[in-house]
């Protein structure tokens, strides 16, 4: 990482902290009791232009390929503002707020006035992300959004994901065909790129065999879609900012609003939340 990178740190002590790069408001580390729970590629590019490969990038106002601008939108490649510096609460929790407003560059791609507010709170064994979209325009706009979480894992082939059974998903590997998930626990043994649609308003996924042997509870509200992604062998080799063998060390389970756009009227606010909780394997139901 170069000296031109700007970061904030939410430090709870006890080898527990979160680091956030202002480029894209990308969470690049969640260290829990000395164990790194997120994945960032050793080949990630830190040039304040390209999206950082790993951590938790913010996808807005478009998920996927975009006719008007870069894939996954401009939020993950924009410089965010520190609205509230990291502050410690009496109970030891640490919080901060980052924001992004429309500017000349964003309006060239997406001609709307908006503000994004990103409240981050690090608790004893959990990390809370509260994502707000404020329509500052005099007309409605529609968007998709996603928190593109990369979990760090010793061996993705040993991971299991729950909370997907009976959900309909779009399989991008199978040319966008739709299927119903039959498995109680989804595993990874090939290229996987799926959008699981329309979970209930409050929902939980469990991801096992994360770094340190932890199980992560991913709890989400008003982010009704869940993307599961691993590039596997050939696609890993095709990415210049990703190591050929790193597909074994990561698993993306991503909460968002992506299967259909969210329409926000003038003056209204959208709010979605994601909470990641680190649990010892024995505390999970898997």
N, C-alpha and C positions, 0 to 999 in steps of 0.2 A: 504494500500500500504506500502511496506517495504522501509527501508532507502536505500536499494540497487538499487532501481529504479532510472533510469536517465531520466530526462525530459528536454525539452526546452519549453519556454513560449514566445509566440508572444503576447505582451501586447500593446493594442492600447489606454489604458485608458478608462474611462467612463464605467467601468464594462464590457469591451469587450476584450476578449483574447482567445487564442487557446493554449492548452497544448498538447505536443507530447511526447510520451514515445519512447525512442530509441529502445526499444524491439519491433521490427517489424515496426518501424517508425509509430506507431499507434497513430493517433490523438485520444486522450481520452477525450477532452473537447473542445467545441466551445461555449463560453459564450458571448451572445449578449445582451448588456444593462441589464446585471444581470440575464438573462434567459438562462438556459442550453438547447441547441438545439439538442444535441446528447444523445444517450442512452449508458450507460455502466452498465452491470449487477452488482448488489451488491455482487454477488458471483464470479465475475471475479477473475481469479488466476493471481497473479503477482509474478511468480517464475523465470522469464527470460528463461522459457522453453516453456510453453504452450502459445498459442495465447491468447491475451487479448479479452475477450468476450464483444465486443461493440466498440463504437467509429467509427474509420475508419481504419480497418486493410488493409494492402496492400497484394493482392493476386498475386503471381508470383513464378515460371514460369508456374504454372498449376492451373487451376480452377477445383475444385471438387476432387474426389478420384484420387490418383496418384500411379501408380505401382512403381515408382522410389523413392518416398519419402512421406512426410506427406501430408494429404489432404490440398488443396489450396497452395501447394508449401512451400518453405522455407523463403520467404521474410518476412512473418508476424511473424516468430519466430527467426529471425536473429537480431543481434545487429548492428544497423546502425551507421554511422559516421556523425558527424556534420561537414559539409563542409563549411558552412557559418553560423556563429552565428546570432541569430535574430538581425536585424538592422532596424531602423526606417527611412523612407524616409521623405523628407521635407513636403509632404502632409499628414503625419501622418500614412501612411500605414506601416505595419511591414512585413518583409520577412525573410526567412531562407532557407537553402538548406541542405538536408540530402542525404547521398549516401551509396550504398552498392556495393561491388565488389565481384567477385568470390573468393573463398578461398578453402582450402583443404576440408572442410566439404561440401560445395556446389558442388564441382567437383566430390565428391563421388556419389552424387545423379544425377547430371546434368553436364556432363563433357564439359563445355564451358566457355570461358573467356568473361565476361560481366561487365558492370557497370550500376547501376541504379542511376538516379539523380531525386530528389524529391524536387521541388521548391514550397514552401508554402508562400502564401501572404494573410495577413489579412487586408481587407479594412473596410470602415466604417460600411457597413451592408452586406458584402459578404466575402467569404473565397474561395480562388483560389488554386487549386492543379494542378501542371504541372508535369507529370510523364514521364520520359525518360528512354528508354532502349538503351544502346550502345553496339553493337556487337564488342568486342575487340579481337575476335578470327579470325582465317584465313579461317573459313568456315561458312556457313550459319547455323542458328538455328531457331527453331520455338517455340513459347510460347503462352500462354494465360495469361491475366492479368485483374485485377479488383480492384476498390476501393469500399470496402465492407461497405458502409455507413449505420450506424444504427441511425435513427432519434429517438429522444425522444418525446413521445406523451402522453397526458393524458389518451386517450382511443382510441386504434387503430380502433375500430369499427366505429368511427366518421371520420376517415381520408378518403380522396379521392385523387386518383392519376390520373392525366391527361397526355396526350401525348403518350398513348399506343394504342389508337383505330386503328384498321385495321392492326396492326402489327401481324406477326406470332409469336407464342410462343410455347416453349417446356414446357409441364406441367409435372414436375418431380413427382408430387403427383399422376398423372394418368399414371404412368409407361412410361413416356417420350413421350406420344402422343402429336401431334402437333395440334394447334388450331389457329384460327384467332380471335383477340380480337374485340368483337362487341361493348363493352361499351366505351362511351366517358370518363367516370370516373370509375375507378376500386376501389372497396372497399374490405375490409378484414372482413370475418366472419367465417373463417375456416383456416386450414393449407394451406398455399399458398407457392409454390416454383416454380417459373416460370422464364424462360429465354426468354425475348422478343428480337427478332433477327433483326439486320440490320435496325436500325433507320438511317435517313439521317446523313451526316457527322457532321453537326451542328444541335443539337436537344435540346429540352427543355421538362422537366416534371415539373408539379406543384404538390406539396404534401401539402394538407391542414391539419388544426387542429393539427399542431405541438405544442410543449410546448409553453406557453405564447400566444396561439391563432395565432401564425404566420403561414403564408404560405411560404414554401420554393420553390424557383425556382431552379431546378437542370439543369444546362446547361452544355452540354458536346460536345467535339469535338474529332473525331477519336477514339471514344469508342463506337462502333456501336451496342452494346448489352446492355440491361438493365435487371437486375435481380430484381425480387420482391419476398421478403421472409418474412414470419412470421410463427413460428413453431406451434402456437396454443397450445391447452391444453396438449395433450398427449406427444408431442415431447418436450415441455418445461419441463415436469416432468422427461424426460429421460436424460436431460443434467445436469451434476453435477455442472457446472459453470453458471447456469442460474436458477433464482427463478421460482417456480411453476406458479406464477401469473404474471410474468414479461412480458409475451407475449402481455399483454394488453398495456404495456408501451413503446413498440418499433415497428418500421417498417423499414425494410431494402429496400431501393431503390438504386441499385448499378450499376454504369457505368463501362463498361469494354469491353474487346475484348475476348469473351469466346465461341461463337457458333462455331467458327473454329479458328485454330491457325494462328497467324501472323508470317510470315517468314521474317527474317531479314538477309540480306547478310552481309558478312564480312565488317566491317568498317562503316556500316550504323546505323542510329539512328531512333528509333520509338518514337513518342511523342503523348501523349494523355492528354487531359485536362478535368477537372471538376470544375465548379464554382457553389457554393451554395450561394443563395441570400435570405436573410430574409426579407419578405414583410409582412406588416400588412394585415390581412385578407381582408380588404376593398380594398387593392391594387391589389388583384388577380382577375382573371376573373371567379373564381368559386363561 
